[in-house]
Amino acid sequence: MLSQCRSPFTTNMIIFLSGSINSGKTTIAQLLKKEFPRSAHIEVDVLHDMVEWMPLDDAIPLNLKNALSLTNNFIEEELDIIISYPLSKAEYEFFNQSLPLDIQRFFFTLNPRLDYALTNRGSRELTGWEIERIKYHYETGINDPGFGIVLDTTMHSPEDTVNEILYYIEQREIRYKMED
């Protein structure tokens, strides 16, 4: 389907999924992996588990550098990459400046309403720390960062969100073919 529509300029692409805690990044990443079978999912927060003794503010730069290293390894293997992490503008610029220029990249921010993000959904029970972190993300603009495509996912199913992401990717692919 979509993979047949690939740009001749690249062999793979990177899909960034940003948004607050509990915005659906991991769920959407898992569904996107089904759409792109030769893909790898880098969940940046999981990288912190390797150095869980390190305070979060100290670990974030290391986690991002490790995510970039993994991304470059997957690029060498010609895999599509899905990265989930609540990106700030500075982190967006870090990735944009550090990645090869010929790799297509898509930045999507999942932005449900705050009241929705603060609710327990499915089997996930939010901790007090997560609730405070979600509020912090919304106060600092992680949910609407000023780059990429921001999707209000409040009333969308995960499948609806994936279909919207695929639509945007497909539109860019069509533009590349038209420029060819």
Secondary structure as UniProt FT lines:
FT   HELIX           2..5
FT   TURN            8..9
FT   STRAND          13..19
FT   TURN            21..22
FT   HELIX           25..35
FT   STRAND          39..43
FT   HELIX           44..47
FT   HELIX           48..51
FT   TURN            52..53
FT   HELIX           56..76
FT   TURN            77..78
FT   STRAND          80..84
FT   HELIX           89..98
FT   TURN            101..102
FT   STRAND          104..110
FT   HELIX           114..117
FT   TURN            122..123
FT   HELIX           128..139
FT   TURN            140..143
FT   STRAND          149..151
FT   TURN            154..155
FT   HELIX           158..179
//
